């Protein structure tokens, strides 16, 4: 396993866990939020590398940008689910 893949998975797991704890419920969206955290972490690291944002680097890994990307994509996933006709997990 490459270091980038390991760091991405670890940062995504930490951000996903923190997001669910702060949100206060696991619900049916947990799997979708985990996927969003993983994709957002990878995208955030890529954006951080592209823009040259050098806050808290671990080698070549942009930790702050990756965390921000994960959190933003998880919020976007929740907002998109809330806009669905069923109303997300509280629908009915």
Secondary structure by P-SEA (a helix, b strand, c coil): ccaaaaaaaaaaaaaaaaaaaaacccccaaaaaaaaaaaaaaaaaaaaaaacccccccccccaaaaaaaaaaaaaaaaaaaaaccccccccc
